[in-house]
Amino acid sequence: LSGSGVPQLVQPMIWDYAADIDVEGKVQLVEKYRRCGFSKVWFASAFKGATGANQSLTLIGHHLRNQLEWLQVASRSPADVLQGITLTGWQRYDHFSVLCELLPVAIPSLAVCLQTLKNGHYSEKVKENVEMLLGMSHLEIDTFTR
């Protein structure tokens, strides 16, 4: 790979939407890409649409934990290698599937994930900020928001 010239043309993206990603494995993967000559990598997390093909509502806690895991990978990787985190929001598992988790029901999850990534952590203060921004009196993290 390093001799092919590809590392000077592209930046790889490492995708994982799980709530319990293999942090050490991802750190090792970042280092492997670096050894191949890639100077920058991207991470891809999800704020919706990655928990089931027929999921109707978004479970914020799952996606919040995914962001927190990626923040751990970022903190354990060389500071100059991360280009950014792509926050994805899938609506279909494939082109033949019905829509799942439409954007309106996922906006609270998007807000929590964005604020968590922006602040580098999740806390009661982050939750209160999201509630204020969205005009919600109580944000459900580990049950489905109504």
Backbone as ProteinMPNN parsed JSONL, in Angstrom:
{"seq_chain_A": "LSGSGVPQLVQPMIWDYAADIDVEGKVQLVEKYRRCGFSKVWFASAFKGATGANQSLTLIGHHLRNQLEWLQVASRSPADVLQGITLTGWQRYDHFSVLCELLPVAIPSLAVCLQTLKNGHYSEKVKENVEMLLGMSHLEIDTFTR", "coords_chain_A": {"N_chain_A": [[0.818, -1.205, 0.0], [1.85, 1.283, 0.851], [3.751, 1.825, -1.106], [2.216, 2.166, -3.347], [1.135, 4.695, -3.728], [-1.433, 5.332, -3.08], [-1.999, 6.135, -0.361], [-1.427, 8.863, -0.448], [-3.49, 9.904, -1.835], [-6.024, 9.363, -0.79], [-8.102, 9.29, 2.195], [-8.639, 7.009, 4.676], [-11.722, 5.732, 6.108], [-12.921, 4.641, 9.15], [-15.442, 2.614, 10.128], [-17.928, 2.045, 12.586], [-20.728, 1.205, 14.362], [-21.495, 0.226, 16.777], [-22.415, -0.022, 20.271], [-20.496, -0.835, 21.931], [-17.729, -0.805, 20.926], [-14.608, -2.235, 19.824], [-12.25, -0.762, 21.292], [-9.415, -0.846, 21.659], [-8.705, -2.427, 19.464], [-9.482, -0.705, 17.38], [-7.712, 1.425, 17.799], [-5.321, 0.131, 17.218], [-5.821, -0.386, 14.521], [-5.85, 2.205, 13.458], [-3.138, 2.814, 13.844], [-2.022, 0.901, 12.151], [-2.918, 1.799, 9.631], [-1.511, 4.185, 9.584], [1.148, 3.267, 9.521], [1.096, 2.287, 6.963], [1.257, 4.544, 5.498], [-0.807, 6.394, 5.424], [-1.685, 9.567, 6.353], [-3.825, 10.727, 7.609], [-6.933, 9.755, 9.115], [-10.441, 8.989, 9.178], [-13.248, 8.695, 11.397], [-16.326, 6.912, 11.645], [-19.379, 7.26, 13.062], [-22.729, 6.743, 14.367], [-25.91, 8.351, 14.636], [-28.429, 7.506, 14.366], [-30.486, 4.848, 12.999], [-28.951, 2.462, 12.933], [-29.486, 0.24, 14.398], [-31.386, -1.67, 13.829], [-33.259, -3.059, 11.14], [-35.996, -2.608, 11.004], [-36.509, -0.701, 12.883], [-38.308, 1.756, 14.602], [-38.234, 3.891, 16.433], [-35.668, 5.9, 17.942], [-33.075, 4.793, 19.96], [-31.481, 6.594, 22.128], [-29.399, 6.18, 24.003], [-27.86, 4.022, 23.017], [-26.587, 5.149, 20.769], [-25.306, 7.304, 21.945], [-23.432, 5.966, 23.58], [-21.907, 4.886, 21.532], [-20.683, 7.202, 20.471], [-19.149, 7.957, 22.683], [-17.387, 5.805, 22.84], [-15.953, 6.158, 20.439], [-14.734, 8.576, 21.045], [-12.97, 7.682, 22.983], [-11.276, 6.111, 21.387], [-10.195, 8.135, 19.81], [-8.835, 9.634, 21.766], [-6.824, 7.906, 22.453], [-5.338, 7.625, 20.222], [-2.719, 8.85, 18.005], [-2.421, 12.386, 18.151], [-2.416, 13.918, 15.803], [-3.494, 12.401, 13.753], [-6.268, 11.994, 13.404], [-8.687, 13.074, 11.23], [-11.38, 13.705, 11.319], [-14.751, 13.107, 12.592], [-17.34, 11.404, 11.163], [-20.671, 11.745, 11.455], [-23.126, 9.632, 11.07], [-26.471, 9.021, 9.818], [-28.541, 6.699, 9.219], [-31.27, 5.713, 7.096], [-32.211, 3.581, 5.761], [-31.541, 0.104, 5.478], [-30.842, -1.165, 3.194], [-31.406, -0.646, -0.345], [-33.816, -1.835, -0.847], [-35.262, -1.997, 1.424], [-37.721, -0.909, 3.855], [-38.216, 2.446, 5.078], [-36.559, 3.459, 8.073], [-36.481, 4.72, 11.416], [-37.122, 7.664, 11.07], [-36.023, 11.036, 10.437], [-37.277, 13.114, 12.129], [-37.941, 11.77, 14.619], [-35.441, 11.17, 15.482], [-34.039, 13.448, 16.075], [-33.533, 14.312, 18.805], [-31.551, 12.407, 19.487], [-29.56, 13.043, 17.621], [-28.905, 15.618, 18.53], [-27.909, 15.061, 21.132], [-25.701, 13.436, 20.48], [-24.14, 15.194, 18.883], [-23.587, 17.267, 20.734], [-22.177, 15.811, 22.632], [-19.904, 15.002, 21.179], [-18.907, 17.538, 20.55], [-18.297, 18.56, 23.111], [-16.611, 16.632, 24.051], [-17.289, 14.763, 25.911], [-19.963, 13.273, 27.888], [-22.362, 14.585, 30.059], [-24.388, 15.596, 32.873], [-24.744, 18.285, 32.502], [-24.421, 18.55, 29.717], [-26.676, 17.106, 28.918], [-28.714, 18.74, 30.013], [-28.277, 21.031, 28.476], [-28.968, 20.101, 25.904], [-31.688, 19.522, 26.366], [-32.605, 22.127, 26.841], [-31.99, 23.381, 24.369], [-33.666, 21.942, 22.638], [-36.115, 22.393, 23.734], [-37.237, 20.607, 25.534], [-38.614, 19.06, 28.414], [-37.78, 16.782, 29.721], [-35.363, 14.561, 28.854], [-35.142, 11.383, 27.569], [-32.746, 8.923, 27.857], [-32.056, 6.173, 28.008], [-34.411, 4.887, 27.425], [-37.096, 4.853, 25.053], [-37.616, 8.02, 23.637], [-40.503, 9.993, 23.956]], "CA_chain_A": [[0.0, 0.0, 0.0], [2.651, 2.503, 0.958], [4.434, 2.053, -2.377], [1.245, 2.364, -4.433], [0.741, 6.096, -3.864], [-2.82, 5.511, -2.617], [-2.11, 6.923, 0.874], [-1.342, 10.303, -0.714], [-4.683, 10.297, -2.587], [-7.269, 9.145, -0.041], [-8.062, 9.169, 3.65], [-9.573, 5.94, 5.034], [-12.73, 5.959, 7.131], [-13.169, 3.448, 9.957], [-16.856, 2.631, 10.495], [-18.433, 1.118, 13.601], [-21.906, 1.821, 14.985], [-21.827, -0.515, 17.988], [-22.334, 0.687, 21.547], [-19.332, -1.372, 22.651], [-16.722, -1.105, 19.915], [-13.31, -2.707, 20.302], [-11.44, 0.454, 21.311], [-8.007, -1.19, 21.434], [-8.607, -2.875, 18.08], [-9.555, 0.478, 16.51], [-6.447, 2.15, 17.967], [-4.333, -0.632, 16.444], [-6.131, -0.185, 13.113], [-5.343, 3.542, 13.134], [-1.68, 2.706, 13.742], [-1.728, 0.126, 10.949], [-3.082, 2.726, 8.497], [-0.374, 5.127, 9.656], [2.351, 2.568, 9.035], [0.954, 2.118, 5.51], [1.493, 5.83, 4.85], [-1.955, 7.3, 5.52], [-1.4, 10.562, 7.393], [-5.088, 11.075, 8.268], [-8.057, 8.819, 9.041], [-11.739, 9.455, 9.655], [-14.079, 7.725, 12.097], [-17.743, 7.035, 11.314], [-20.312, 6.829, 14.098], [-24.117, 6.909, 13.921], [-26.863, 8.899, 15.603], [-29.699, 6.807, 14.146], [-30.579, 3.931, 11.885], [-27.941, 1.405, 12.918], [-29.8, -0.752, 15.436], [-32.355, -2.649, 13.351], [-33.845, -2.691, 9.85], [-37.38, -2.168, 11.165], [-36.565, 0.152, 14.077], [-39.124, 2.957, 14.39], [-37.778, 4.955, 17.321], [-34.224, 5.91, 18.152], [-32.615, 4.611, 21.332], [-30.384, 7.547, 22.25], [-28.31, 5.615, 24.791], [-26.998, 3.216, 22.151], [-25.781, 6.044, 19.931], [-24.451, 8.059, 22.864], [-22.313, 5.092, 23.939], [-21.067, 4.79, 20.341], [-19.854, 8.416, 20.41], [-18.186, 7.903, 23.787], [-16.366, 4.836, 22.459], [-15.088, 6.789, 19.435], [-13.911, 9.57, 21.743], [-11.872, 6.931, 23.6], [-10.329, 5.764, 20.325], [-9.518, 9.381, 19.44], [-7.913, 10.047, 22.83], [-5.714, 6.946, 22.524], [-4.64, 7.643, 18.934], [-1.878, 10.04, 17.852], [-3.251, 13.592, 18.058], [-2.463, 14.511, 14.469], [-3.965, 11.456, 12.736], [-7.717, 12.048, 13.199], [-9.173, 14.182, 10.397], [-12.702, 14.075, 11.801], [-15.728, 12.048, 12.838], [-18.551, 11.526, 10.357], [-21.827, 11.31, 12.246], [-24.076, 9.165, 10.069], [-27.851, 8.78, 10.215], [-29.099, 5.845, 8.165], [-32.713, 5.565, 7.04], [-32.479, 2.289, 5.144], [-30.448, -0.852, 5.553], [-30.486, -1.331, 1.787], [-32.356, 0.064, -1.208], [-35.074, -2.558, -0.927], [-35.879, -1.989, 2.754], [-38.566, 0.229, 4.2], [-37.534, 3.463, 5.873], [-36.538, 3.237, 9.516], [-36.038, 5.853, 12.23], [-37.176, 8.915, 10.319], [-35.257, 12.103, 11.079], [-37.911, 13.816, 13.264], [-37.84, 11.046, 15.898], [-34.032, 11.016, 15.826], [-33.408, 14.743, 16.352], [-32.909, 14.328, 20.134], [-30.306, 11.626, 19.435], [-28.584, 13.858, 16.89], [-28.466, 16.706, 19.421], [-27.071, 14.48, 22.195], [-24.432, 12.987, 19.891], [-23.359, 16.371, 18.49], [-23.111, 17.948, 21.94], [-21.171, 14.944, 23.249], [-18.675, 15.123, 20.393], [-18.416, 18.914, 20.697], [-17.749, 18.737, 24.46], [-15.627, 15.585, 24.336], [-17.813, 13.905, 26.976], [-21.387, 13.441, 28.181], [-22.587, 14.872, 31.472], [-25.706, 16.17, 33.166], [-24.746, 19.618, 31.879], [-24.673, 18.337, 28.289], [-28.089, 16.715, 28.824], [-29.519, 19.935, 30.255], [-28.115, 21.9, 27.321], [-29.786, 19.53, 24.83], [-33.087, 19.752, 26.735], [-32.883, 23.547, 26.63], [-31.957, 23.649, 22.929], [-34.807, 21.306, 21.988], [-37.357, 22.746, 24.412], [-37.776, 19.397, 26.169], [-38.508, 19.114, 29.872], [-37.079, 15.6, 30.2], [-34.811, 13.773, 27.758], [-34.944, 9.975, 27.897], [-31.531, 8.42, 27.227], [-32.041, 4.704, 27.902], [-35.697, 4.385, 26.961], [-37.463, 5.613, 23.862], [-38.18, 9.347, 23.87], [-41.851, 10.151, 23.41]], "C_chain_A": [[0.855, 1.26, 0.0], [3.363, 2.821, -0.353], [3.503, 2.373, -3.529], [0.901, 3.819, -4.698], [-0.671, 6.382, -3.385], [-2.896, 6.339, -1.336], [-1.994, 8.43, 0.668], [-2.601, 10.819, -1.404], [-5.975, 10.22, -1.784], [-7.015, 9.145, 1.462], [-9.076, 8.095, 4.035], [-10.545, 6.367, 6.128], [-13.001, 4.631, 7.824], [-14.588, 3.558, 10.507], [-17.124, 1.641, 11.623], [-19.555, 1.822, 14.35], [-22.304, 1.153, 16.293], [-21.706, 0.364, 19.232], [-21.124, 0.24, 22.357], [-18.246, -1.768, 21.657], [-15.421, -1.565, 20.588], [-12.334, -1.532, 20.224], [-9.983, 0.139, 20.992], [-7.787, -1.643, 19.994], [-8.64, -1.713, 17.099], [-8.279, 1.303, 16.607], [-5.35, 1.453, 17.16], [-4.555, -0.464, 14.943], [-5.651, 1.193, 12.636], [-3.83, 3.496, 12.938], [-1.269, 1.929, 12.498], [-1.854, 1.003, 9.702], [-1.918, 3.719, 8.443], [0.906, 4.512, 9.121], [2.315, 2.35, 7.519], [1.126, 3.443, 4.762], [0.329, 6.798, 4.869], [-1.703, 8.286, 6.656], [-2.646, 10.928, 8.191], [-6.09, 9.937, 8.106], [-9.296, 9.513, 9.57], [-12.38, 8.33, 10.461], [-15.524, 7.962, 11.66], [-18.575, 6.423, 12.428], [-21.728, 7.02, 13.554], [-24.955, 7.519, 15.027], [-28.24, 8.275, 15.435], [-29.522, 5.768, 13.058], [-29.594, 2.785, 11.85], [-28.249, 0.297, 13.919], [-30.844, -1.784, 15.006], [-33.065, -2.162, 12.102], [-35.279, -2.194, 9.972], [-37.575, -1.325, 12.425], [-37.352, 1.417, 13.763], [-38.616, 4.147, 15.184], [-36.291, 4.802, 17.609], [-33.898, 5.772, 19.634], [-31.348, 5.443, 21.508], [-29.179, 6.941, 22.955], [-27.337, 4.797, 23.96], [-26.041, 4.121, 21.372], [-24.855, 6.93, 20.771], [-23.23, 7.228, 23.232], [-21.355, 4.915, 22.751], [-20.145, 6.007, 20.224], [-18.765, 8.381, 21.485], [-17.054, 6.918, 23.489], [-15.405, 5.447, 21.428], [-14.211, 7.874, 20.061], [-12.742, 8.896, 22.458], [-10.816, 6.555, 22.563], [-9.517, 7.003, 19.957], [-8.482, 9.774, 20.493], [-6.699, 9.131, 22.932], [-4.926, 6.848, 21.222], [-3.735, 8.87, 18.872], [-2.728, 11.273, 17.524], [-3.409, 14.107, 16.636], [-3.065, 13.607, 13.396], [-5.467, 11.572, 12.441], [-8.101, 13.293, 12.402], [-10.542, 14.653, 10.871], [-13.557, 12.854, 12.061], [-16.957, 12.356, 11.994], [-19.691, 10.939, 11.166], [-22.932, 10.926, 11.267], [-25.465, 8.974, 10.668], [-28.565, 8.018, 9.117], [-30.614, 5.766, 8.26], [-33.141, 4.272, 6.375], [-31.265, 1.391, 5.355], [-29.964, -1.222, 4.152], [-31.59, -0.693, 0.955], [-33.714, -0.608, -1.307], [-35.825, -2.584, 0.403], [-36.786, -0.776, 2.922], [-37.742, 1.223, 5.003], [-37.595, 3.104, 7.352], [-36.058, 4.515, 10.196], [-35.982, 7.162, 11.436], [-36.534, 10.04, 11.122], [-35.992, 12.779, 12.242], [-37.793, 13.092, 14.602], [-36.399, 10.92, 16.379], [-33.341, 12.332, 16.166], [-32.839, 14.812, 17.77], [-31.591, 13.535, 20.171], [-29.214, 12.405, 18.714], [-28.03, 14.954, 17.794], [-27.548, 16.185, 20.522], [-25.702, 14.085, 21.632], [-23.556, 14.175, 19.503], [-22.781, 17.086, 19.704], [-22.035, 17.129, 22.654], [-19.854, 15.049, 22.501], [-18.072, 16.515, 20.545], [-17.716, 19.116, 22.042], [-16.687, 17.701, 24.817], [-16.042, 14.646, 25.446], [-19.324, 14.11, 27.075], [-21.526, 13.644, 29.678], [-24.014, 15.388, 31.65], [-25.829, 17.556, 32.528], [-25.022, 19.522, 30.38], [-26.142, 17.992, 28.082], [-28.994, 17.931, 29.012], [-29.446, 20.904, 29.083], [-28.969, 21.409, 26.15], [-31.263, 19.756, 25.127], [-33.486, 21.202, 26.485], [-32.958, 23.873, 25.141], [-33.189, 23.1, 22.208], [-36.148, 21.664, 22.616], [-38.044, 21.55, 25.04], [-37.608, 19.503, 27.673], [-37.74, 17.921, 30.428], [-36.651, 14.745, 29.016], [-34.55, 12.355, 28.241], [-33.714, 9.467, 27.148], [-31.606, 6.905, 27.009], [-33.402, 4.08, 27.673], [-36.07, 5.24, 25.755], [-38.12, 6.93, 24.233], [-39.552, 9.412, 23.225], [-42.057, 11.583, 22.977]], "O_chain_A": [[0.605, 2.19, -0.766], [3.554, 3.994, -0.673], [3.958, 2.81, -4.586], [0.421, 4.15, -5.783], [-1.072, 7.542, -3.292], [-3.785, 7.183, -1.224], [-2.422, 9.199, 1.528], [-2.774, 12.029, -1.55], [-6.925, 10.947, -2.077], [-5.883, 9.019, 1.928], [-10.263, 8.251, 3.749], [-10.247, 7.23, 6.953], [-13.277, 3.623, 7.173], [-14.899, 4.48, 11.26], [-16.605, 0.525, 11.612], [-19.359, 2.902, 14.907], [-23.347, 1.48, 16.861], [-20.985, 1.362, 19.236], [-20.771, 0.869, 23.355], [-17.887, -2.942, 21.561], [-15.187, -1.306, 21.768], [-11.67, -1.336, 19.206], [-9.382, 0.794, 20.141], [-6.788, -1.278, 19.374], [-7.919, -1.719, 16.101], [-7.81, 1.829, 15.597], [-4.547, 2.111, 16.499], [-3.595, -0.405, 14.176], [-5.11, 1.32, 11.538], [-3.303, 4.069, 11.985], [-0.271, 2.265, 11.86], [-0.998, 0.957, 8.819], [-1.414, 4.041, 7.367], [1.651, 5.142, 8.371], [3.356, 2.243, 6.872], [1.141, 3.462, 3.531], [0.457, 7.919, 4.378], [-1.525, 7.874, 7.803], [-2.539, 11.39, 9.327], [-6.097, 9.242, 7.089], [-9.213, 10.493, 10.31], [-12.092, 7.154, 10.237], [-15.899, 9.09, 11.341], [-18.488, 5.226, 12.703], [-21.901, 7.416, 12.402], [-24.743, 7.243, 16.208], [-29.124, 8.487, 16.266], [-28.554, 5.793, 12.299], [-29.421, 2.178, 10.793], [-27.37, -0.497, 14.253], [-31.147, -2.695, 15.776], [-33.433, -0.991, 12.008], [-35.735, -1.429, 9.122], [-38.679, -1.249, 12.963], [-37.085, 2.079, 12.759], [-38.571, 5.27, 14.681], [-35.736, 3.707, 17.527], [-34.387, 6.542, 20.46], [-30.267, 5.034, 21.083], [-28.045, 7.171, 22.536], [-26.126, 4.867, 24.17], [-24.835, 3.878, 21.33], [-23.748, 7.26, 20.344], [-22.108, 7.732, 23.199], [-20.143, 4.809, 22.937], [-18.963, 5.863, 19.913], [-17.612, 8.729, 21.229], [-15.9, 7.165, 23.842], [-14.19, 5.275, 21.531], [-13.068, 8.064, 19.645], [-11.651, 9.461, 22.537], [-9.617, 6.663, 22.818], [-8.297, 6.93, 19.808], [-7.378, 10.198, 20.151], [-5.657, 9.539, 23.445], [-3.965, 6.086, 21.127], [-3.955, 9.834, 19.607], [-3.647, 11.199, 16.709], [-4.446, 14.68, 16.303], [-3.139, 14.008, 12.235], [-5.891, 11.273, 11.325], [-7.87, 14.42, 12.84], [-10.84, 15.847, 10.836], [-13.155, 11.721, 11.794], [-17.542, 13.434, 12.1], [-19.667, 9.76, 11.519], [-23.595, 11.795, 10.701], [-25.612, 8.788, 11.876], [-29.127, 8.613, 8.197], [-31.178, 5.753, 9.353], [-34.316, 3.908, 6.424], [-30.126, 1.853, 5.404], [-28.794, -1.556, 3.965], [-32.6, -0.247, 1.499], [-34.667, -0.007, -1.803], [-36.919, -3.143, 0.483], [-36.643, 0.235, 2.234], [-36.692, 0.877, 5.544], [-38.571, 2.515, 7.818], [-35.311, 5.296, 9.606], [-34.901, 7.69, 11.173], [-36.507, 9.993, 12.352], [-35.368, 13.003, 13.279], [-37.566, 13.737, 15.625], [-36.155, 10.603, 17.543], [-32.16, 12.327, 16.515], [-31.737, 15.335, 17.937], [-30.631, 13.956, 20.816], [-28.066, 12.421, 19.158], [-26.823, 15.191, 17.819], [-26.522, 16.799, 20.814], [-24.671, 14.369, 22.241], [-22.353, 14.165, 19.765], [-21.612, 17.47, 19.7], [-21.093, 17.69, 23.214], [-18.797, 15.174, 23.121], [-16.854, 16.653, 20.657], [-16.67, 19.762, 22.111], [-15.946, 17.879, 25.783], [-15.245, 13.817, 25.885], [-19.888, 14.997, 26.435], [-20.882, 12.955, 30.469], [-24.743, 15.585, 30.677], [-26.905, 17.941, 32.069], [-25.776, 20.329, 29.836], [-26.784, 18.522, 27.175], [-29.938, 18.124, 28.246], [-30.447, 21.531, 28.735], [-29.621, 22.21, 25.48], [-32.017, 20.142, 24.234], [-34.574, 21.474, 25.978], [-33.879, 24.56, 24.699], [-33.694, 23.723, 21.274], [-37.199, 21.286, 22.098], [-39.272, 21.476, 25.08], [-36.581, 19.98, 28.156], [-37.117, 18.023, 31.485], [-37.494, 14.26, 28.261], [-33.821, 12.149, 29.21], [-33.654, 9.573, 25.923], [-31.255, 6.417, 25.935], [-33.534, 2.857, 27.724], [-35.415, 6.245, 25.479], [-39.054, 6.968, 25.033], [-39.749, 8.951, 22.1], [-43.131, 11.932, 22.487]]}, "name": "protein", "num_of_chains": 1, "seq": "LSGSGVPQLVQPMIWDYAADIDVEGKVQLVEKYRRCGFSKVWFASAFKGATGANQSLTLIGHHLRNQLEWLQVASRSPADVLQGITLTGWQRYDHFSVLCELLPVAIPSLAVCLQTLKNGHYSEKVKENVEMLLGMSHLEIDTFTR"}
